Amino acid sequence: MAGSPNASNMVVGLDIGTSKVVAIVGQPTDDGGIEIAGIGSHPSRGMKRGVVINIESTVQSIQRAVEEAELMAGCDIHSVYVGVAGSHISSMNSDGVVAIKEREVTPSDIDRVIDSARARAVSEGQRVLHVLPQEFSIDAQGGIREPLGMSGVRLEAQVHLVTAALNAVQNIEKCVRRCGLDVDAIILEQLASSMAVLTEDERELGVCMVDIGGGTTDMAIFTEGAIRHTAVIPIAGDQVTNDIAMALRTPTQHAEEIKVKYACALTHLAASDEMIKVPSVGDRPSRDLSRQALAEVVEPRYEELFTLVGDELRRSGYEDMVAAGVVLTGGTSRMEGVSELAEEIFHMPVRIACPQNVRGLADVVRNPIYATGVGLLHYALQEMRHGQGLESHGGVVAAHKGRNELARRDSKEGNPALAKIKGWFKGNF
């Protein structure tokens, strides 16, 4: 990068995945893209299916990744935007309604209506991560994307609420803070990935994004420019590696190498005369195996995964609205034959997507592996562009009045009114 990076507008995305931790440093470009200044990656040891299972190991992985990114970018990292995934995340569509105070919609009306939509019952032990506006209505007129300044009496908002298990989020925050870093925001991973890989047209037409990682497969469905449904499926790359290790009786790290180098998700695409060496367990000699036999192990697992994604798409009710088809991203989507198998199962167009609108280390990050990391930067920069007060109502991201307001409001002591109501209930029932 020419000259020393301007540290004041640098943002850092930290993707704490099940298979790797990635730290990416970037800054905004004039055309709304991102200049990548540094990237660090380290194998992840303390995560399983998106959840921390070993704090010490996770802290070490984060530290290594962050140090590497700092060295490359030539700057010190103090705070990060962190991605979160896992089966503990749930989402729902909600709505809120308020009276417009001055007969013209002001930012405070928008904040109030979004607050009223997020007041839907969130169960104990859950924390609200995102309140993503889908559309607004003023009086009887619906379908409004940007209500600011419009006249009317009654403002309604339809939002997508994303909640996560409080303890899972706290464990991730604890790991990041143990590395001496502040958490700018915690962001749903598939929301981040979608910002890096989807085009505006796809969001408008309707698209299902599937981010296949190591521990979880994350889905996000968009129609008419707004996010409508999110889901997490606990089958991903680790299961494929495990299948190879079990079927070929080879140690896990060798199974991972074989998967990355030789595996194919469609049996008829793999040549039966192409042989690969399979290391054995212990000091037994390695064996030869055809690529086709390997594909026969891998294909059923991908088939199961895509079938589950298809079931989730049907359950969401948006199956007929995703005209742009399915966009696959994440490290596990890179295997040969994956898009062909997905098209056979979904009966709709499928493409494998890399992060867009990046400069600098573009050749490094234009890789599905970095979709979430780059997406976290897109999220952060969008939040910065819209300032900390105004929401962006494209349905992609709501930058809240204060980054950590959610954390404060959802912590036990943060809401005295809530405590009073709880006390009253306990006293009376």
Number of C-alpha atoms within 10 A of each C-alpha: 12 5 5 10 15 9 14 7 11 20 26 29 30 29 30 32 30 25 21 21 25 28 31 30 27 29 23 22 13 8 7 13 17 22 21 26 25 22 26 22 22 19 18 21 21 22 21 18 24 26 23 24 15 14 17 13 16 26 20 20 22 27 22 19 24 31 18 20 24 20 13 15 23 14 18 12 20 14 18 25 22 27 26 24 26 26 17 17 22 17 18 14 19 20 22 19 21 18 17 23 14 11 13 16 22 17 13 14 21 24 16 19 24 25 17 17 23 22 14 14 6 14 9 8 14 19 23 21 23 23 26 27 28 27 22 24 19 21 14 9 11 13 14 16 18 16 23 15 11 15 16 19 15 19 27 26 27 22 26 22 25 23 20 23 19 19 15 22 21 13 16 24 17 17 22 23 14 17 17 13 17 17 19 17 22 21 24 23 26 30 25 27 32 31 23 26 24 19 12 11 12 21 24 16 16 25 27 32 29 27 30 27 27 24 24 25 27 28 25 22 26 27 22 21 21 23 26 25 23 26 22 23 19 20 22 24 24 21 17 23 23 18 18 25 21 14 13 19 15 20 18 17 12 17 24 19 12 21 21 16 12 18 27 26 27 23 21 12 14 21 14 15 10 12 16 15 12 19 19 16 15 8 7 8 9 12 12 11 16 17 22 23 17 24 24 18 20 23 20 16 18 23 18 13 19 21 15 15 22 17 12 19 22 12 10 14 11 18 19 10 16 21 17 20 21 24 24 24 30 26 20 23 25 19 16 17 19 22 21 15 19 24 16 13 15 17 11 13 15 21 18 19 24 21 24 21 16 21 18 15 15 16 9 10 21 19 18 25 23 25 28 35 30 35 27 35 31 28 26 26 22 19 20 15 14 15 15 14 17 17 22 20 22 17 24 22 25 22 25 20 14 12 16 14 12 17 17 13 15 17 13 12 11 14 12 11 10 13 13 11 11 12 11 11 10 9 8 7 5
